[in-house]
Amino acid sequence: MAKPAYLVVFITTSSYEEARKIADALVDRKKAACVNIVPGVSSLFRWKGKIEETEESLMVVKTRAELFPDVVSLVKSIHSYEVPEIIALPIVEGNPDYLEWLKKETGGI
């Protein structure tokens, strides 16, 4: 199976302000073409042996697959969490015009 050219990356943050700071850096540095920020996500998870619940913001990042290592590095340099969630899903189909725009806005030819 061929490696996908494009990804949707999910990142959770402690606040809208933190998400906005990370989104600004990703778009400014052309590591992402677009970032949606969804505030008010309720998250339930196990952390250091305890069940935790908190309100977070969810980032939905659209990027090229080859930029994923750069996305991870940049996010980790800014993010407040010890182990931030940064997970990617392949884009298997998409509007060709949108995907071309995504490619252009992330420095692809």
Secondary structure, 3 states (H helix, E strand, C coil): CCCCCEEEEEEEECCHHHHHHHHHHHHHCCCCCEEEEEEEEEEEEEECCEEEEEEEEEEEEEEEHHHHHHHHHHHHHHCCCCCCCEEEEECCCCCHHHHHHHHHHCCCC
